[in-house]
Amino acid sequence: MNIGLIGYGFMGGAHAAAIQSLPGVALYALASRTRPSDDEPTRGNLDLKTAPLPDSVKWTPDWREVVTDPAIDAVDICLPTHLHKPVALAALENGKHVLCEKPMALNTSECDELMAVAANAGKTFMIAQVLRFRYPYIYALDFIRAAGIDNIVSCTLQRSTGYPQWSNWLTNSDCSGGAILDLLSHDLDQALLWFGPPDAVSAVSVGDVDTAEATLRYGNRNVIVASGWLTPEAPFSESFRIETVDSTLHYDGAALTLTHNGNGETVGMPGHDAYADEIAYFVDCAKTGASPERCPPEDSAQVVRLAEVLKRSREERGREASWQ
C-alpha cells in the first residue's frame, strides 16, 4: 500500500518513521512546506522516534498533488487541526483511504460533514487516537471490563505540558481549539471508551494558562480529566488512577502498578511503537475493507462534541451541562 503523508511537523515525523517500519507499506509521497533535512531538530513535547526521509519519497509543497495522485492508496494527515476538514474531504473525494491525526476537526459540524462524505466514499476513515494503541491504556480498559464499571469507585486521568512555544498554530485557538480539544482530547477519548457517555459534565480552570479540570458524572461516580497547558517550562506529564473497592491501577507515565488488598506489583509493559500499531491497524482495515471498530470515527466525533461542552462550561465557571 502506498501512503501519502501530508504534514511533517511534530506528529508527521513520528508517522513517517512508523510507516517506514511496516512491511508491505510504502511512504510514497510527502507534502510539507519544505523538504525535511536529515539534521532537522525534533520539535514538540515528546522525544518521539523519527527517521530520515529517503530520497525515493516524492516531495511536494502542495498537498493537492498527494490527494490526486493515482499511485497513492491512502493519505495520512498530520496537519494543524483547522486544516483537517478540507484536506480529508479532498482525499476522500479523490478515492483515498484517510488516517487523520486527532482531533478529527475543530467542531461537531465539521465532524458530521467528514463522516457523511466518508460513508458515501466507501473508504476507510480513521482518526489516530494513539492512546487506544498504547499498552497502559489497553491494560486499563481490560482492568475496567474485568472489574465491571459498577465496581469502579473513582478514576482520574491527567495530562499536562508546557505552553507549546514550539508551535505557531497550537497557541492559536482558531487553529487548534485550545488545550481541551488538542491535548485533553486524548484522555476524554479514554473516558468515553472506558465508561461510555456521561450523565452530565462540567469544567473549571485550574491554572494560569490553558487548563481545565473536567468532571464527567456517571450517577454517583465522577471521572476526572485534567489539566492542560501550563507555564512554558513545565515538563510533559501523563498519568491515570483507577480504583475499585479492593484494587488500584496506577500509571505514572513510566510504570504501571496494580495494587490488590494492599499488595502492589509492577505490571510488565512490552516494548512497542503505538504509532506503528495504529497505522498498521488502519492499513489492515483499508486493505480488507473492514470498519475500524477499534477506533471508529463516531467515537472521535463524540470527543470533539464533549470538548465543546466542556469549553463552554469552563467559560461559565463550571456550570454543569447535560451530555444528551
C-alpha positions as CSV (number, residue, x, y, z in Angstrom):
1,M,0.0,0.0,0.0
2,N,1.3,3.4,-1.0
3,I,0.7,6.1,1.6
4,G,0.9,9.9,1.1
5,L,1.8,11.8,4.2
6,I,0.6,15.4,4.5
7,G,2.4,17.5,7.1
8,Y,5.8,16.9,8.6
9,G,5.8,18.7,11.9
10,F,5.9,17.0,15.3
11,M,3.4,14.2,14.5
12,G,4.4,14.0,10.9
13,G,7.9,12.9,11.7
14,A,6.6,10.2,14.1
15,H,4.2,8.9,11.5
16,A,6.8,8.9,8.8
17,A,9.1,6.7,10.9
18,A,6.2,4.4,11.8
19,I,5.1,4.0,8.1
20,Q,8.7,3.1,7.1
21,S,8.8,0.3,9.7
22,L,5.8,-1.5,8.4
23,P,6.1,-4.4,5.9
24,G,4.1,-4.1,2.7
25,V,3.6,-0.4,3.2
26,A,5.5,2.4,1.4
27,L,5.8,6.1,2.3
28,Y,5.3,7.1,-1.3
29,A,5.0,10.9,-1.1
30,L,5.2,13.8,1.4
31,A,3.6,17.2,1.3
32,S,5.2,19.8,3.5
33,R,6.2,23.4,3.3
34,T,9.8,22.5,2.8
35,R,11.5,19.1,2.2
36,P,12.8,17.8,5.5
37,S,16.5,17.5,6.0
38,D,18.2,14.8,8.0
39,D,19.5,17.2,10.6
40,E,16.3,19.0,11.4
41,P,15.7,19.3,15.2
42,T,12.9,17.3,16.8
43,R,10.0,19.6,17.8
44,G,7.3,19.1,20.3
45,N,6.9,17.9,23.9
46,L,7.9,14.3,23.5
47,D,11.1,12.5,22.3
48,L,9.4,10.6,19.6
49,K,11.0,8.2,17.2
50,T,11.8,9.8,13.8
51,A,13.6,8.7,10.7
52,P,15.4,10.5,7.8
53,L,13.2,10.9,4.7
54,P,14.5,8.7,1.9
55,D,15.3,10.2,-1.5
56,S,12.8,7.8,-3.0
57,V,9.9,9.6,-1.3
58,K,8.3,12.1,-3.6
59,W,8.1,15.5,-2.0
60,T,5.8,18.4,-2.9
61,P,4.9,21.6,-1.1
62,D,1.3,21.2,-2.4
63,W,-0.9,18.7,-0.6
64,R,-3.3,18.7,-3.5
65,E,-0.8,16.8,-5.5
66,V,-0.8,14.0,-2.9
67,V,-4.6,13.6,-2.7
68,T,-4.9,13.5,-6.5
69,D,-2.0,11.2,-7.2
70,P,-3.5,7.9,-8.6
71,A,-0.5,5.9,-7.3
72,I,-1.4,6.7,-3.7
73,D,-3.9,4.4,-1.9
74,A,-4.1,6.2,1.4
75,V,-3.5,9.6,2.9
76,D,-2.1,10.2,6.4
77,I,-2.9,13.8,7.6
78,C,-0.7,15.4,10.2
79,L,-1.7,19.0,9.8
80,P,-2.9,21.7,12.2
81,T,-6.5,20.9,13.2
82,H,-8.2,23.7,11.2
83,L,-6.8,22.0,8.1
84,H,-8.1,18.5,8.8
85,K,-11.5,19.1,7.3
86,P,-10.6,20.5,3.9
87,V,-7.7,18.1,3.3
88,A,-9.6,15.0,4.5
89,L,-12.6,15.9,2.4
90,A,-10.4,16.3,-0.7
91,A,-8.7,13.0,-0.1
92,L,-12.0,11.1,0.4
93,E,-13.5,12.7,-2.7
94,N,-10.4,11.5,-4.6
95,G,-11.0,7.9,-3.5
96,K,-8.3,7.7,-0.9
97,H,-8.4,5.9,2.5
98,V,-7.8,8.5,5.2
99,L,-6.0,8.4,8.5
100,C,-6.1,11.8,10.3
101,E,-4.4,12.9,13.5
102,K,-6.7,13.8,16.4
103,P,-8.8,15.7,17.0
104,M,-11.0,15.0,13.9
105,A,-11.9,18.7,13.4
106,L,-12.5,21.9,15.2
107,N,-16.2,21.4,15.9
108,T,-19.0,18.9,15.6
109,S,-20.5,20.3,12.4
110,E,-17.1,19.7,10.6
111,C,-17.1,16.2,12.1
112,D,-20.6,15.5,10.8
113,E,-19.6,16.6,7.3
114,L,-16.5,14.5,7.2
115,M,-18.3,11.3,8.4
116,A,-21.1,11.8,5.8
117,V,-18.6,12.1,3.0
118,A,-16.6,9.2,4.3
119,A,-19.7,7.0,4.4
120,N,-20.6,7.9,0.8
121,A,-17.0,7.4,-0.4
122,G,-16.8,3.8,0.9
123,K,-13.2,4.3,2.1
124,T,-11.6,3.7,5.5
125,F,-11.7,6.8,7.6
126,M,-10.0,6.7,11.0
127,I,-8.8,9.2,13.5
128,A,-5.4,8.5,15.1
129,Q,-6.4,8.2,18.7
130,V,-3.0,6.8,19.7
131,L,-3.8,6.1,23.4
132,R,-6.1,3.3,22.1
133,F,-2.9,1.5,20.9
134,R,-0.7,2.2,23.9
135,Y,-0.2,-0.7,26.3
136,P,-1.0,1.1,29.7
137,Y,-4.4,2.3,28.3
138,I,-5.2,-1.0,26.7
139,Y,-4.5,-2.7,30.1
140,A,-6.7,-0.2,31.9
141,L,-9.6,-0.9,29.6
142,D,-9.2,-4.6,30.3
143,F,-9.0,-3.9,34.0
144,I,-12.2,-1.9,34.0
145,R,-14.1,-4.5,32.0
146,A,-12.9,-7.3,34.3
147,A,-13.8,-5.3,37.4
148,G,-17.2,-4.1,36.0
149,I,-18.0,-0.4,35.6
150,D,-20.3,-0.5,38.6
151,N,-17.4,-1.6,40.8
152,I,-15.2,1.4,39.8
153,V,-15.0,3.8,42.8
154,S,-13.0,6.6,41.1
155,C,-11.0,7.4,38.0
156,T,-8.7,10.3,37.3
157,L,-6.7,10.9,34.1
158,Q,-4.1,13.7,33.9
159,R,-2.2,15.2,31.0
160,S,-0.2,18.4,31.0
161,T,2.7,20.0,29.3
162,G,4.4,23.4,29.0
163,Y,2.7,26.1,26.8
164,P,3.6,24.9,23.3
165,Q,6.0,27.6,22.2
166,W,7.5,25.2,19.6
167,S,4.3,25.7,17.5
168,N,2.8,28.8,16.0
169,W,-0.6,27.2,15.4
170,L,-1.2,25.3,18.7
171,T,-1.4,28.5,20.7
172,N,-3.9,30.0,18.2
173,S,-7.3,28.6,19.4
174,D,-8.8,29.3,15.9
175,C,-6.3,26.7,14.6
176,S,-6.1,24.2,17.4
177,G,-9.2,24.6,19.5
178,G,-7.1,25.1,22.6
179,A,-5.8,22.7,25.2
180,I,-9.1,20.9,26.0
181,L,-9.6,19.9,22.4
182,D,-6.0,19.4,21.4
183,L,-4.3,17.9,24.5
184,L,-7.0,16.6,26.8
185,S,-9.0,15.0,24.0
186,H,-6.6,12.0,24.4
187,D,-8.0,11.4,27.9
188,L,-11.6,12.4,27.1
189,D,-11.5,9.7,24.4
190,Q,-10.3,7.2,27.0
191,A,-13.0,8.2,29.5
192,L,-15.7,7.7,26.9
193,L,-14.2,4.4,25.8
194,W,-14.0,3.1,29.3
195,F,-17.3,4.4,30.8
196,G,-19.5,5.5,27.9
197,P,-21.5,8.7,27.7
198,P,-21.7,10.6,31.0
199,D,-24.9,11.9,32.5
200,A,-23.6,15.4,32.8
201,V,-20.2,17.2,32.6
202,S,-18.6,20.4,33.9
203,A,-15.1,22.0,33.8
204,V,-13.2,24.7,35.6
205,S,-9.8,26.3,35.0
206,V,-7.0,25.1,37.3
207,G,-4.1,27.2,36.1
208,D,-3.0,30.4,34.6
209,V,-2.5,29.4,31.0
210,D,-5.0,27.0,29.3
211,T,-6.1,24.3,31.7
212,A,-9.2,22.5,32.9
213,E,-10.4,20.0,35.5
214,A,-13.2,18.3,33.7
215,T,-15.8,16.3,35.7
216,L,-17.7,13.6,33.9
217,R,-20.6,12.5,36.1
218,Y,-21.9,8.9,35.9
219,G,-24.7,8.7,38.5
220,N,-22.9,9.0,41.9
221,R,-19.4,8.4,40.3
222,N,-17.2,11.1,38.9
223,V,-14.4,10.6,36.3
224,I,-11.9,13.5,36.4
225,V,-9.8,14.6,33.4
226,A,-7.1,17.3,34.0
227,S,-5.1,19.6,33.3
228,G,-3.8,21.1,30.0
229,W,-1.1,23.7,29.0
230,L,0.9,25.0,31.9
231,T,3.8,27.5,32.1
232,P,6.3,27.1,29.2
233,E,8.9,25.4,31.3
234,A,6.6,22.7,32.6
235,P,7.6,19.2,31.5
236,F,5.2,16.8,29.9
237,S,3.3,14.6,32.3
238,E,0.6,11.9,32.0
239,S,-1.0,9.6,34.4
240,F,-4.1,7.8,35.5
241,R,-5.5,6.2,38.6
242,I,-8.5,3.8,38.6
243,E,-9.8,2.5,41.9
244,T,-12.2,-0.3,42.9
245,V,-13.1,-1.3,46.5
246,D,-10.1,-3.5,46.8
247,S,-7.8,-2.7,43.9
248,T,-6.0,0.3,42.3
249,L,-4.4,0.6,38.9
250,H,-2.0,3.5,38.7
251,Y,0.1,4.7,35.7
252,D,2.6,7.5,36.4
253,G,3.8,7.9,32.9
254,A,6.6,5.4,33.3
255,A,5.4,2.5,35.4
256,L,2.1,0.7,35.6
257,T,1.3,-0.6,39.1
258,L,-1.6,-2.8,40.2
259,T,-2.4,-3.0,43.9
260,H,-4.8,-5.5,45.3
261,N,-5.8,-5.7,49.0
262,G,-2.7,-3.6,49.9
263,N,-0.3,-5.7,47.9
264,G,1.3,-4.0,44.9
265,E,3.0,-5.3,41.8
266,T,4.5,-3.6,38.8
267,V,2.8,-4.7,35.6
268,G,5.3,-5.6,32.8
269,M,4.9,-3.5,29.7
270,P,6.1,-4.9,26.4
271,G,8.0,-2.5,24.2
272,H,6.1,-1.4,21.2
273,D,5.6,1.5,18.9
274,A,2.0,2.7,19.3
275,Y,2.2,4.9,16.2
276,A,3.2,1.9,14.1
277,D,0.5,-0.2,15.7
278,E,-2.3,2.3,14.9
279,I,-1.1,2.8,11.3
280,A,-0.8,-1.0,10.8
281,Y,-4.3,-1.4,12.0
282,F,-5.6,1.4,9.7
283,V,-3.7,-0.2,6.7
284,D,-5.3,-3.6,7.5
285,C,-8.8,-2.1,7.7
286,A,-8.2,-0.3,4.3
287,K,-6.8,-3.5,2.7
288,T,-9.6,-5.7,3.9
289,G,-12.5,-3.2,3.7
290,A,-13.2,-3.7,7.4
291,S,-14.7,-0.9,9.5
292,P,-12.1,0.5,12.0
293,E,-14.1,-0.9,15.0
294,R,-11.1,-0.4,17.3
295,C,-11.1,3.3,16.6
296,P,-14.4,4.3,14.9
297,P,-14.7,7.9,13.7
298,E,-18.0,8.2,15.5
299,D,-16.1,7.9,18.8
300,S,-13.7,10.6,17.7
301,A,-16.6,12.9,16.8
302,Q,-18.0,12.4,20.3
303,V,-14.7,13.6,21.8
304,V,-15.0,16.8,19.8
305,R,-18.5,17.3,21.0
306,L,-17.5,16.7,24.6
307,A,-14.7,19.1,24.3
308,E,-17.1,21.8,23.0
309,V,-19.4,21.3,26.0
310,L,-16.5,21.4,28.5
311,K,-15.1,24.6,27.0
312,R,-18.5,26.3,27.4
313,S,-18.7,25.0,31.0
314,R,-15.3,26.4,31.8
315,E,-16.3,29.7,30.3
316,E,-19.3,29.7,32.6
317,R,-17.2,28.8,35.7
318,G,-18.1,25.2,36.0
319,R,-21.8,25.2,35.1
320,E,-22.9,21.5,34.8
321,A,-24.2,20.7,31.4
322,S,-26.3,17.8,30.1
323,W,-24.4,15.5,27.8
324,Q,-27.5,14.3,25.9
